[in-house]
Amino acid sequence: MARRKLTLIFIGVFCLIMVAPFILGAGKAHSAPELDLNTPEIAALDVKECIEPVEYMRSSHMTLLDEWRNDVVREGKTDYVSSSGQVYEMSLDDTCLSCHSNPDAFCESCHAYSNVELYCWECHGLTDDGVVGKG
Amino acid sequence: MERRDFIKAGLVACAAGLVPLTGCASGGEAPSAAQGASGKRWALVVDERKLNRAGVLDRIIEACHKAHNVPAIEGEKTAVKWIWPESFEHAFPDIASTYVSEGVEEMEFPMLCNHCEEPPCVRVCPTKATFKRPDGIVSMDYHRCIGCRFCMGACPYGARSLNFDDPRLHLAEIDPAYPTRVRGVVEKCMLCSERIDKGMPPLCAELSQGAILFGDLNDPDSDVRRALAKGFSIRRRVELGTGPSVYYIVEGGEQRA
């Protein structure tokens, strides 16, 4: 009998511990990260659009950057033709960061939220305005 | 089973096993190393007499290291260098003579990656961080380098350096046009591939006042081939079969009677 009681207490405590995070975190939902597009370069643009549609950039910018890296480093290519037919230089520093000159706010906000560590700035992040990013 | 039957069955099984293996022997024919896919083979030809007379080597080295954010680190083992001067004796120990002329003894030879036809560094790299481009340039993908230093051991020219420290700490100023590297990554001269891709010659050739020629070895009418046809040229450690692409023209104006 005593043993049965102990088992029930154990199950109760176990369940309590397991659901504790949900109870404690209820109502405290993290808001989605907000992208900071507030740079002088973007403000100066007539048409505020990235090199590809926003949905594509959101979901696949990492694939794009990976392709750029292989094209530039291994194939010696420099030009990227976007889906709209525009030609851009394949360069993180000269193309991406020329508009997104605030990587600490723009890139990091999402990557910190999704716990993905960015170390691009250890080598890159060199724009004409100097070193951007956390270096 | 009898012994005889067992051996027979074994032989049949061996023969059957060999058939699928024959397909492995010769895969697709790889394009010849000398005749890259692009048909080009970039090379440098250093006219030693012109270079030493112009006295621009120090300035070239400084400009190269500045443009590529090569950190200035002291120490024989920890120094990072893409291009550096060397005496004849040290540049060509295999052919150095005991009694060289004063002129040769004082000559400075620019040392850099030889962008070999058969680069041993590419062979040993476990991550394919170092690779040979179709145009003959031995290049590096720094993202892939794990700093194992196999390439440094394999390179007979000492053209590779490891970043033992964060290179940004050893840069007086950073040129934003070229990325820096990180600690634990090997680096070397890339023959200014970023300039070549934009149709410009390597920086050393541009600043040499005509003493360092850049061109395509596969083109008989190129500057480099014409210069090689005219004078006497040497390369470093050719006996190893690496096929270096950096040629040095030394005193070679002798006329045949």
Chai-1 contact restraints between the chains, C-beta under 6 A:
chainA,res_idxA,chainB,res_idxB,connection_type,confidence,min_distance_angstrom,max_distance_angstrom,comment,restraint_id
A,V73,B,D141,contact,1.0,0.0,6.0,A-B,restraint_1
A,G76,B,D197,contact,1.0,0.0,6.0,A-B,restraint_2
A,T78,B,D197,contact,1.0,0.0,6.0,A-B,restraint_3
A,E122,B,V182,contact,1.0,0.0,6.0,A-B,restraint_4
A,C123,B,P179,contact,1.0,0.0,6.0,A-B,restraint_5
A,C123,B,T180,contact,1.0,0.0,6.0,A-B,restraint_6
A,C123,B,V182,contact,1.0,0.0,6.0,A-B,restraint_7
A,H124,B,P179,contact,1.0,0.0,6.0,A-B,restraint_8
A,L126,B,P176,contact,1.0,0.0,6.0,A-B,restraint_9
A,T127,B,P176,contact,1.0,0.0,6.0,A-B,restraint_10
A,D128,B,P176,contact,1.0,0.0,6.0,A-B,restraint_11
